[in-house]
Amino acid sequence: MVYTYTEPKTNGVLQLICRENGFGRHFFSDRLGNRHPQRLLTIAWNTGGAQPVTIDGVTYAFPAQTVLPLMVNQSFGFANPDAVVAWQFDRDFYCIVDHDKEVSCVGFLFYGARNPLFLQLSPAEQRKFEALLMVFDDEFSTRDTIQGEMLRMLLKRLIIKLTRLAKEQYLNPDLSEADLNLVRRFNLLVENQYRSLHTVSAYADLLNKSPKTLANLFALYNQQSPLQIIHERIALEAKRLLLYTDKSTKEIAFELGFDEVSHFSRFFKKQTGQPPSTFKKLGIHGLAASAG
């Protein structure tokens, strides 16, 4: 069953795609496993056995009883989508930056840590998620004037629960809340500015910090360096534009803030091991093969 709620005033969307299968709930194969970029944030829960998941052309192990947050514009496909439950929502229904300020977890699941995050559920947590899913089911079926707020509250509860698990499973215990907030702010800035700002110093200026402070913080955080994060975000968008649009290499280079096509081509080859034209040919072929 596909549950969809659309906010009357903003047209914001929240959806839950699932079907009955005993007590469990699972994705319809034809509604998920889309290998084209999404416009929605996705929280996917693998309720079955371990399976591969392909995200932006890279295949990862998706363990059993694990939750995976997926960002806007990521392409993804599950080997066994019938074993996956997911929530999807857009910015108009729940803005990560605005709403998450209320619970001190601004964008952590999607922008504040390594991507992808695979959050393992213990048996006790599995039972909690099953109970929460039943509440979602009931609320989607209740049509009244406060349905939107009730669903938003449940989504916030889901995000808070996952944020707690992510902190426990991924964070260095020496990282303070202030440091975590700085990491999140950096990642959010990169997400919004990567097309025009390519240097660590540019982001450090926006954060009123020195590049060295950011480098030391990310080392403590046990994450990639700030420059790696910037470069990988630019390369990821370049891959998407090459695979899913008809734009030329020159158009993509200028869209991503490169003054010269040759500079972009060298950057892309350094990041991927292939020039843009080769990646476009092999990338489409590779994704088509993995989809089959």
N, C-alpha and C positions, 0 to 999 in steps of 0.2 A: 504494500500500500504506500502511496505517496501522499504525505501530509504537507500541505502548503498553507502558510498564513501570509497575507499581504496587508501591510499597514495602510489603512485608508488615506491618511493624510500625506505620507511620504512615499508610498509604494514600496517601502522596505519589505524584504522577503526573508522568511525563515521557513526551512523545509526539512522534513525528516523522511527519508526514502527507505522503506522497509517492507517486508512481507512476513506473514505468519508462517512459522515452521516449528510447531510444538510451542515450547515456552520462549524459544529464541526468536529474534527478529533479524532479517537479513536483507541485503540490497537486492533490488531487481538488477539483473545483469545489464539490461539495456538502458538503465538510467545512470549507472556509474561505470567506472572504467573508461571514462572519456579521455582520450589522449590529446585533446585540444585544451588550451588554457581556459581556466574557469574564471568567472567574474565574482564568485562567492568564496568566502572562507569556509573551509571544511574541517570538521572533526570526525575522523573515521575510527571506528572501533572494530577490530578483528575478533569476532566472537567464535571463530572456528580454529582450525589448526594453522600452523605456520605456513605462510605463503609468500611469494615474491610480490613486491609492489614496484612499479616503474614510475619514477618521478622525474620529469624533464629529461627523459631518455636514459636515466641511470637507474639500475635495478638494485633494490635493497631487500634484505630479509625483513618480513613483517611478522613478528612472532605472534603466537596465539595469545589471546586476551591482552592485547596491547592497543593503546589509543595513539593515533597519529594526527596531529594538526597539520593542515595543508593551507598554504597561502593563496591569496588571490593571484590569478594568472599562472599558477602552476598547472602543468599537464600531468595527469597520472592515470595509471591503470592497474587494476588488481588481477592477479592470476585467478582468484576465486571470489568474485564480487558478491556471490550469494552468501558468503560468510561474514560480510561486513555490514555494520550499522553506522549511519553517519547523520550528522546535523550540518546543514549548510545555511549561511546567512550572509547578507550584504551589509555594507556600511550604513545604509539608511535604516536598517532594522536595529543594528547594534554596532555602534562605532567603538572600536577597540580603544582608541585614544581617549575619547570623552567618557565612556562608561567605566572603563577599567581604572580610571583615576580614583573612583569611589572605593575601590578595593585594593589599591596599591599593587596592581599587577599589570601596568600599562603595556599591553602588547607582548608580554613575556612569552606566551605560547607560540606566537607567530613571528615576532621580531626580536625577542630578547635573548635568544639562545641559539645554539647550533641548530641548523635545519638539515635534515628532518629530525624531529624528536620522536622517539618511540617510548611511550610511557607504559610500563608494565603494571597490570592490575593484579593485586593479590586476590585470593578467594573472597576475602571480606570486601574488598573494593568492587569486585565483580557483582556481588549481591547488591551493593549500594547503587551501582550503575543500572542494574536490572530494575531496581525499584524506581529510580529516577526516570528511566525510560517509560515505565508504566504511567507515571505522573504526566509526562509529556503526551502520551497517548490520550489520556483522559482530557487534558487541557486543549489539545487540538480538536477534540470532539465537542467542546463547550463553546458555543457561539454566543457571546454577549459583549457588552461595551468595554469590559476590562480584559478581554482575552489576550490582546496584544501585550499588555503590561504583565500579565501572568506568565506568558511565554517568555518574555524578556527576562523576567526574574528567574525562571527555570534555566534559561541559557546562561545567565550570570552565575548561577549556582554551579552549573557544569564547568564553566571556565575557571571558577575559583578552585573547585576540586582538582581539576587537571593542573592548575598552576602549583598547587601544593605538592602534587606528585612530582612535577617537573623540578621544583626546587630541591626536593629530597633526593631525586635520582640523578640530577645533573649539576647542581651547584656546588662549588667549593664552599665548605662551611665558614671559611674565613671572609667570604664576601658579605659586606654589610648591605643593609637595605639601600643606603645612599649610593654605594658602588653599583648595586644592581640597577638602580634607577638610571645611573649614568650610562650603563651598558645598553639599557633599553632605549634611552634617548638617542644614543649614537645609531643604533640599528634602525630606529624610526626615521632619523634624518637621512640615513643612506637610502632607505626605501623611497623617500620623497625627493631626494636631490641627486641621485646617482647619475642622472643624465647630464648634469651640468657641473657637479663637483666631483673631482677624481682624486684629490689628495687628502691625506690625513689632516694636514694643517688647516685645510678649509673647514673641516668638521670640528676640529679642535677650537677654532675661533668661534664658531657658532655656540659651542658648549662652554666657552670661557675657560678652557683647559689647554694645557700644552700637549703637543703630540706625544711626548715622552710619558706624560701621565696616563694617556689613553693606552699606550703600548704596555706599560706596567700593569695597568688594571686588567687588560685582556689576558695578559700572561697569568695573573692570579686567577682569573676566571676560567683558565684552562680552555680558552677558545682560540680561534684563528686570530692572527694579528689584525688590527684595524684596516691595514692596507689590503690584506687578503680578502676581507669581507667586502670592501669597496670593489675590488677587481672581480671577485666572483659574482657580485650582483650585476655589474656591467656585462660580464660574459654571459650570464644567464639570460638577460634580456636580449642580447645579440643572438643567442641560439634560438630563442623563441621567434624573433623577427625573421631570421633566416628560414626557419622551418614552417612557420604558419602564415607568412605574408609573401607577397610578390615584390617586396621592396628590394632595390638593388643594394649592393654592398656600399656604394657611395651614399645612398639615402640613409641606410642604417648607421653608417659612421657619423654622419652629421646629426642624426637624431640622438645619438648617444654622446654628443659633445666633443667629437674628434674633429680637429681642423683639417686634417689630411687623411685621405683614405688609406694611404700607406701606413700611417701611424696606427690606425684601427686594425689593419690587416696583421701587422706585427704583434700588436697586443693580443688579438684573438688567437693567433697561432701559438703564442707563448702560453696562453691559458688553456687551450684545447689540444694543442699538438697538430692542428690542421689549419690551413688557410680557410677563410669563409666560404669560398666556392666549393671546396672539397667537402667541408662539413655539410653544406646544404644538400649536396648530392647523396653522400653516405648517410647523413642524418635521417633524411626522409625514408631512405631504403631500410635503415636499421629499425626505425620506429614502426614501419609497416610490417616488418618481419616479426618483431616482438609482439605486435598486436595480433598477428595471426597465430 
